[in-house]
């Protein structure tokens, strides 16, 4: 093997090892002590076209069937390299005290450390059954933000005898997104560009950190997202970096004046939700009279909509 081919071989080997480490660098799937499995869609599948409405669900309780899934998934590793989204969600409900385990599945490009073939064969059959012969249905409830999620879930479960799920992120708190930017000259020496860019990012981040402290001195900030990239531009002789961060506040907080507390950053956007979403699982699709009865019985339910 000559020097060039040896170099190519080593480089390809490095790429393969890196790729494999990315593919299987996830936590192992823990579905031990699973009691039942809920199959729901994340987005509609092209396989089923108009046959699928999206609210269909399949609740698997048969012990032998549950064990088939557990044997294939438990302690397995799932690939996470595709960027084409997910079609389905498998929720493994485990014994009391153990949190449920969710496995998201893309029906076209999913890989596992082991059992990929048997897993795909089993779940594809299950997805088809979910669409063609569902035994449960999802309904979306819009809940008034003044009702705490735990209280709403407890009331719907205990008083309404409903099975309540949270299949989507609950966005209830008002938030303000802050933006900060910094510029610096582009070094003539190209080897210094990355270092100068990193310094520019740090300056913008420090502006955000300082203004977060100013906001916190006047408001009760419930949560703060990580500082993230917003915009990066290099034009003519300047490096421009913009960074962003979201600050979350208590429900009912007047966040319209947050901008007055800022020094060098600015308000990018403000969001004040009036409702958040939770889901219920029923044996049949909720009828119009049942929707009206639900809103009448629970004042915090603002609307009942298809999932």
Secondary structure, 3 states (H helix, E strand, C coil): CCHHHHHHHHHHHHHHHHHHHHHCCCCCCCCCCEEEEEEEECCCCCCCHHHCCCCEEEEECCHHHHHHHHHHHCCCCECCCCCCCCCEEEEEEECCCCCCEEEEECCCCCCECCCHHHHHHHHHHHHHHHHHCCCEEEEEEEEECCCCHHHHHHHHHHCCCCEEECCCCCCCCCEEEEEEEEEEECCCCHHHHHHHHHHHHHHHHHHHHHHHHHHHCCCCEEEECCCEEEEEEEECCEEEEEEEEEEEECCCCCCCCHHHHCCCCEEEEEECCCEEEEEEEECCCCCHHHHHHHHHHCCCEEEEEEC
